[in-house]
Amino acid sequence: MQHLLLLHGAIGGKDQLQPLAELLNSNFIVHTLSFSGHAGNNIPDEPFSIELFANDVIQYLDQQKIEQVNIFGYSMGGYVAFYLAKHKPEKILKIVTLATKVNWDEAIAAKEIKMMDANILEQKVPAFAAQLAHRHALNNWKIVLQKAAEMIENLGRNNTLKTEDYTSVTTHCLLLLGDRDKMVTLNETVSVYKQLPNAQLGILPNTPHPLEQVDNTLLSFILHRFLKQQQ
């Protein structure tokens, strides 16, 4: 069976992907990992970055002696998958992304950072703050949040992947977006889709941005169909 690696989003963890993994493990050798600083992993001295998280993936593949892998990336995890497809194409079979924001500038970054203030989260959405505290229990969740915000600020100043970078990504990709996603726009998703030489595009119905609100049964069906089809 082919290997399939599931990648979480910013300030997330591999636990979020376990329900999806359970639906896929009869057809793939499914792997999950939590990025550096996330879900109890040591917080690195260096800043969070797409490059850092891509290196996490390469290290994991090397440790597991996996030569090639399919990747499903949710949100930031999809950005990491695109980065790997550009810089380590020999490692990647196919990519599926969901709710991946690719368009970053200073204004967009500033808007997102406003929603990542730990004190405000504790006051206005205490349930989410508690969830973060539980997920990153071995670390200080507020540090994780701060470092993620700094990464987004850096992306706003200098987006790691420019639109034109995608033209050299020859990996077969499926870009998925929820029809009710308020963070990622259809226009930015389509703009990348049009640059990719071997891409497909899909819209998930009745689907907002949070991973917990995605229909995993539908998503697993789409993943299986795309990853198994002959190109």
Contacts in CASP RR format, 6 or more apart in sequence:
PFRMAT RR
TARGET T0000
AUTHOR 0000-0000-0000
METHOD contacts of the structure
MODEL  1
MQHLLLLHGAIGGKDQLQPLAELLNSNFIVHTLSFSGHAGNNIPDEPFSI
ELFANDVIQYLDQQKIEQVNIFGYSMGGYVAFYLAKHKPEKILKIVTLAT
KVNWDEAIAAKEIKMMDANILEQKVPAFAAQLAHRHALNNWKIVLQKAAE
MIENLGRNNTLKTEDYTSVTTHCLLLLGDRDKMVTLNETVSVYKQLPNAQ
LGILPNTPHPLEQVDNTLLSFILHRFLKQQQ
1 27 0 8 1.000
1 28 0 8 1.000
1 29 0 8 1.000
2 28 0 8 1.000
2 29 0 8 1.000
2 69 0 8 1.000
2 70 0 8 1.000
2 93 0 8 1.000
2 227 0 8 1.000
3 28 0 8 1.000
3 29 0 8 1.000
3 31 0 8 1.000
3 66 0 8 1.000
3 68 0 8 1.000
3 69 0 8 1.000
3 70 0 8 1.000
4 24 0 8 1.000
4 28 0 8 1.000
4 29 0 8 1.000
4 30 0 8 1.000
4 31 0 8 1.000
4 69 0 8 1.000
4 70 0 8 1.000
4 71 0 8 1.000
4 72 0 8 1.000
4 223 0 8 1.000
4 227 0 8 1.000
5 30 0 8 1.000
5 31 0 8 1.000
5 32 0 8 1.000
5 33 0 8 1.000
5 57 0 8 1.000
5 60 0 8 1.000
5 61 0 8 1.000
5 69 0 8 1.000
5 70 0 8 1.000
5 71 0 8 1.000
5 72 0 8 1.000
6 14 0 8 1.000
6 17 0 8 1.000
6 20 0 8 1.000
6 21 0 8 1.000
6 30 0 8 1.000
6 31 0 8 1.000
6 32 0 8 1.000
6 71 0 8 1.000
6 72 0 8 1.000
6 73 0 8 1.000
6 74 0 8 1.000
7 17 0 8 1.000
7 33 0 8 1.000
7 35 0 8 1.000
7 57 0 8 1.000
7 71 0 8 1.000
7 72 0 8 1.000
7 73 0 8 1.000
7 74 0 8 1.000
7 77 0 8 1.000
7 78 0 8 1.000
7 80 0 8 1.000
7 81 0 8 1.000
8 14 0 8 1.000
8 16 0 8 1.000
8 17 0 8 1.000
8 32 0 8 1.000
8 34 0 8 1.000
8 35 0 8 1.000
8 38 0 8 1.000
8 73 0 8 1.000
8 74 0 8 1.000
8 75 0 8 1.000
8 76 0 8 1.000
8 77 0 8 1.000
8 211 0 8 1.000
9 73 0 8 1.000
9 74 0 8 1.000
9 75 0 8 1.000
9 76 0 8 1.000
9 77 0 8 1.000
9 78 0 8 1.000
9 211 0 8 1.000
10 75 0 8 1.000
10 76 0 8 1.000
10 148 0 8 1.000
10 151 0 8 1.000
10 152 0 8 1.000
11 38 0 8 1.000
11 116 0 8 1.000
11 132 0 8 1.000
11 136 0 8 1.000
11 144 0 8 1.000
11 145 0 8 1.000
11 148 0 8 1.000
12 34 0 8 1.000
12 38 0 8 1.000
12 39 0 8 1.000
12 135 0 8 1.000
13 34 0 8 1.000
13 35 0 8 1.000
13 38 0 8 1.000
13 39 0 8 1.000
13 135 0 8 1.000
14 32 0 8 1.000
14 33 0 8 1.000
14 34 0 8 1.000
14 39 0 8 1.000
15 39 0 8 1.000
15 135 0 8 1.000
16 74 0 8 1.000
16 211 0 8 1.000
16 212 0 8 1.000
17 32 0 8 1.000
17 74 0 8 1.000
17 211 0 8 1.000
18 32 0 8 1.000
19 216 0 8 1.000
20 72 0 8 1.000
20 216 0 8 1.000
20 219 0 8 1.000
20 220 0 8 1.000
21 30 0 8 1.000
21 32 0 8 1.000
23 216 0 8 1.000
23 217 0 8 1.000
23 220 0 8 1.000
24 30 0 8 1.000
24 220 0 8 1.000
24 223 0 8 1.000
24 224 0 8 1.000
27 224 0 8 1.000
27 228 0 8 1.000
28 70 0 8 1.000
28 227 0 8 1.000
31 60 0 8 1.000
31 64 0 8 1.000
31 66 0 8 1.000
31 69 0 8 1.000
33 56 0 8 1.000
33 57 0 8 1.000
33 60 0 8 1.000
34 40 0 8 1.000
34 41 0 8 1.000
35 41 0 8 1.000
35 52 0 8 1.000
35 53 0 8 1.000
35 56 0 8 1.000
35 80 0 8 1.000
36 42 0 8 1.000
36 43 0 8 1.000
36 44 0 8 1.000
36 48 0 8 1.000
36 52 0 8 1.000
36 53 0 8 1.000
36 56 0 8 1.000
37 43 0 8 1.000
37 44 0 8 1.000
37 48 0 8 1.000
37 136 0 8 1.000
37 139 0 8 1.000
37 144 0 8 1.000
37 147 0 8 1.000
38 135 0 8 1.000
38 136 0 8 1.000
38 144 0 8 1.000
39 135 0 8 1.000
39 136 0 8 1.000
40 136 0 8 1.000
40 137 0 8 1.000
40 138 0 8 1.000
40 139 0 8 1.000
41 139 0 8 1.000
42 139 0 8 1.000
43 139 0 8 1.000
43 140 0 8 1.000
43 143 0 8 1.000
43 144 0 8 1.000
43 147 0 8 1.000
44 52 0 8 1.000
46 52 0 8 1.000
47 147 0 8 1.000
47 150 0 8 1.000
47 151 0 8 1.000
47 154 0 8 1.000
48 147 0 8 1.000
48 148 0 8 1.000
48 150 0 8 1.000
48 151 0 8 1.000
49 151 0 8 1.000
49 154 0 8 1.000
49 160 0 8 1.000
50 76 0 8 1.000
50 79 0 8 1.000
50 80 0 8 1.000
50 83 0 8 1.000
50 151 0 8 1.000
50 155 0 8 1.000
50 160 0 8 1.000
50 161 0 8 1.000
51 83 0 8 1.000
51 160 0 8 1.000
53 76 0 8 1.000
53 77 0 8 1.000
53 80 0 8 1.000
54 80 0 8 1.000
54 83 0 8 1.000
54 84 0 8 1.000
54 87 0 8 1.000
54 88 0 8 1.000
57 71 0 8 1.000
57 80 0 8 1.000
57 84 0 8 1.000
58 84 0 8 1.000
58 88 0 8 1.000
58 91 0 8 1.000
61 67 0 8 1.000
61 69 0 8 1.000
61 91 0 8 1.000
67 91 0 8 1.000
68 90 0 8 1.000
68 91 0 8 1.000
68 92 0 8 1.000
68 93 0 8 1.000
69 91 0 8 1.000
69 92 0 8 1.000
69 93 0 8 1.000
70 92 0 8 1.000
70 93 0 8 1.000
70 94 0 8 1.000
70 95 0 8 1.000
70 96 0 8 1.000
70 227 0 8 1.000
71 78 0 8 1.000
71 81 0 8 1.000
71 84 0 8 1.000
71 92 0 8 1.000
71 94 0 8 1.000
71 95 0 8 1.000
71 96 0 8 1.000
72 81 0 8 1.000
72 95 0 8 1.000
72 96 0 8 1.000
72 97 0 8 1.000
72 98 0 8 1.000
72 223 0 8 1.000
73 80 0 8 1.000
73 81 0 8 1.000
73 95 0 8 1.000
73 96 0 8 1.000
73 97 0 8 1.000
73 98 0 8 1.000
73 100 0 8 1.000
74 97 0 8 1.000
74 98 0 8 1.000
74 99 0 8 1.000
74 100 0 8 1.000
74 211 0 8 1.000
75 98 0 8 1.000
75 99 0 8 1.000
75 100 0 8 1.000
75 101 0 8 1.000
75 184 0 8 1.000
75 209 0 8 1.000
75 211 0 8 1.000
76 100 0 8 1.000
76 101 0 8 1.000
77 97 0 8 1.000
77 100 0 8 1.000
78 95 0 8 1.000
78 97 0 8 1.000
78 98 0 8 1.000
78 100 0 8 1.000
79 97 0 8 1.000
79 100 0 8 1.000
79 101 0 8 1.000
79 102 0 8 1.000
79 160 0 8 1.000
79 161 0 8 1.000
81 92 0 8 1.000
81 95 0 8 1.000
81 97 0 8 1.000
82 95 0 8 1.000
82 97 0 8 1.000
82 100 0 8 1.000
82 102 0 8 1.000
82 161 0 8 1.000
82 166 0 8 1.000
82 169 0 8 1.000
82 173 0 8 1.000
82 192 0 8 1.000
83 160 0 8 1.000
83 161 0 8 1.000
84 91 0 8 1.000
84 92 0 8 1.000
85 92 0 8 1.000
85 95 0 8 1.000
85 169 0 8 1.000
85 171 0 8 1.000
85 173 0 8 1.000
86 161 0 8 1.000
86 165 0 8 1.000
86 166 0 8 1.000
86 168 0 8 1.000
86 169 0 8 1.000
89 169 0 8 1.000
89 170 0 8 1.000
89 171 0 8 1.000
92 171 0 8 1.000
93 171 0 8 1.000
93 227 0 8 1.000
94 171 0 8 1.000
94 172 0 8 1.000
94 173 0 8 1.000
94 174 0 8 1.000
94 226 0 8 1.000
94 227 0 8 1.000
95 171 0 8 1.000
95 172 0 8 1.000
95 173 0 8 1.000
95 174 0 8 1.000
96 173 0 8 1.000
96 174 0 8 1.000
96 176 0 8 1.000
96 222 0 8 1.000
96 223 0 8 1.000
96 226 0 8 1.000
96 227 0 8 1.000
97 173 0 8 1.000
97 174 0 8 1.000
97 175 0 8 1.000
97 176 0 8 1.000
98 176 0 8 1.000
98 177 0 8 1.000
98 178 0 8 1.000
98 204 0 8 1.000
98 211 0 8 1.000
98 214 0 8 1.000
98 219 0 8 1.000
99 176 0 8 1.000
99 177 0 8 1.000
99 178 0 8 1.000
99 181 0 8 1.000
99 183 0 8 1.000
99 184 0 8 1.000
99 209 0 8 1.000
99 211 0 8 1.000
100 175 0 8 1.000
100 184 0 8 1.000
100 189 0 8 1.000
101 183 0 8 1.000
101 184 0 8 1.000
101 188 0 8 1.000
102 159 0 8 1.000
102 161 0 8 1.000
102 163 0 8 1.000
102 188 0 8 1.000
102 189 0 8 1.000
102 191 0 8 1.000
102 192 0 8 1.000
103 159 0 8 1.000
103 185 0 8 1.000
103 188 0 8 1.000
103 191 0 8 1.000
104 152 0 8 1.000
104 155 0 8 1.000
104 156 0 8 1.000
104 159 0 8 1.000
105 156 0 8 1.000
105 159 0 8 1.000
106 156 0 8 1.000
106 157 0 8 1.000
108 156 0 8 1.000
109 152 0 8 1.000
109 153 0 8 1.000
109 155 0 8 1.000
109 156 0 8 1.000
109 157 0 8 1.000
110 153 0 8 1.000
112 152 0 8 1.000
112 183 0 8 1.000
113 149 0 8 1.000
113 152 0 8 1.000
113 153 0 8 1.000
116 145 0 8 1.000
116 148 0 8 1.000
116 149 0 8 1.000
116 152 0 8 1.000
118 129 0 8 1.000
118 141 0 8 1.000
118 142 0 8 1.000
118 145 0 8 1.000
118 146 0 8 1.000
121 128 0 8 1.000
121 129 0 8 1.000
121 132 0 8 1.000
121 145 0 8 1.000
122 129 0 8 1.000
129 141 0 8 1.000
132 141 0 8 1.000
132 144 0 8 1.000
132 145 0 8 1.000
133 141 0 8 1.000
135 141 0 8 1.000
136 144 0 8 1.000
163 191 0 8 1.000
163 192 0 8 1.000
163 195 0 8 1.000
164 195 0 8 1.000
166 192 0 8 1.000
166 195 0 8 1.000
166 196 0 8 1.000
167 195 0 8 1.000
167 196 0 8 1.000
167 197 0 8 1.000
169 196 0 8 1.000
169 197 0 8 1.000
170 197 0 8 1.000
170 198 0 8 1.000
171 198 0 8 1.000
172 198 0 8 1.000
172 199 0 8 1.000
172 231 0 8 1.000
173 196 0 8 1.000
173 198 0 8 1.000
173 199 0 8 1.000
173 200 0 8 1.000
174 199 0 8 1.000
174 200 0 8 1.000
174 201 0 8 1.000
174 202 0 8 1.000
174 222 0 8 1.000
174 226 0 8 1.000
175 189 0 8 1.000
175 192 0 8 1.000
175 193 0 8 1.000
175 196 0 8 1.000
175 199 0 8 1.000
175 200 0 8 1.000
175 201 0 8 1.000
175 202 0 8 1.000
176 201 0 8 1.000
176 202 0 8 1.000
176 203 0 8 1.000
176 204 0 8 1.000
176 219 0 8 1.000
176 222 0 8 1.000
177 184 0 8 1.000
177 186 0 8 1.000
177 189 0 8 1.000
177 201 0 8 1.000
177 202 0 8 1.000
177 203 0 8 1.000
177 204 0 8 1.000
178 203 0 8 1.000
178 204 0 8 1.000
178 205 0 8 1.000
178 207 0 8 1.000
178 208 0 8 1.000
178 209 0 8 1.000
179 203 0 8 1.000
179 204 0 8 1.000
179 205 0 8 1.000
179 206 0 8 1.000
179 207 0 8 1.000
180 206 0 8 1.000
180 207 0 8 1.000
180 208 0 8 1.000
180 209 0 8 1.000
181 207 0 8 1.000
181 208 0 8 1.000
181 209 0 8 1.000
182 208 0 8 1.000
182 209 0 8 1.000
183 209 0 8 1.000
184 209 0 8 1.000
186 203 0 8 1.000
189 201 0 8 1.000
190 201 0 8 1.000
193 199 0 8 1.000
193 201 0 8 1.000
198 231 0 8 1.000
200 226 0 8 1.000
204 214 0 8 1.000
204 215 0 8 1.000
204 218 0 8 1.000
204 219 0 8 1.000
206 215 0 8 1.000
207 213 0 8 1.000
207 214 0 8 1.000
207 215 0 8 1.000
END
